[in-house]
């Protein structure tokens, strides 16, 4: 009986893991297709250019993603992490047709009790040496990203005109900024 239970548990776990992997792959595919469509539209690519541009752009996106350390897609980020929108942290904004949380209702009181019971986690201070190490790692990633951009400039130039090539990196930067805002919320510009 115990082995049957363990077998079922392993089967369920494997099924869930497989489904999550398929969802991640589908998300990545849809994200790339949206990015490609935006590029083709804004660069006003001909059908011939689209067919040549798509595989180069796909490889470029793949290399840039790999450089990012394989961060999970937006849908896989855990709620409650710094920078996440309030909706994902348990806060429900008032929307038409929804009852706002009123002070003193049972749900509000139980949440306050739970928060009072929870002790905030003590974070260990990060040493200056660790900060320097992280800073160097970030700079190395930036350098590698720049190397990838330089290498792909020549590849994109085989398909795009000079005017389109200049516009490409502006569009790419705007897409990255929109994705970042969606993932982490708006950040003030320096």
PyMOL commands that set and color helices and strands:
alter all, ss='L'
color gray80, all
select helices_A, chain A and resi 2-43+47-67+74-76+86-89+106-117+128-157+162-184
alter helices_A, ss='H'
color red, helices_A
deselect
rebuild
show_as cartoon
